[in-house]
């Protein structure tokens, strides 16, 4: 999640949207400020230690004009397969397809 966030924000000119799983940094960008508002979706287990960070990250980005989506996986910790149970790849990619490159 951290790598996706930092790389995606740093190269917002190269990506149409970002998907960040199992990570949230809170009320500021992760090390870099993107050149543009980039659509960003989060998937995080609500039993993951990063859950509150994902919630506040989504709220912060939304408040800054980014299109956002947050999917919380009930009862899931820091688990990729657990997050995928709440956010199937078909749903994740459908959201991404709605946000074309600038």
Secondary structure by P-SEA (a helix, b strand, c coil): caaaaaaaaaacccccccccccccccccccccccccccbbbbbbbccccaaaaaaaaaaaaaaacccbbbbbbccccccaaaaaaaccaaaaaaaaaacccc
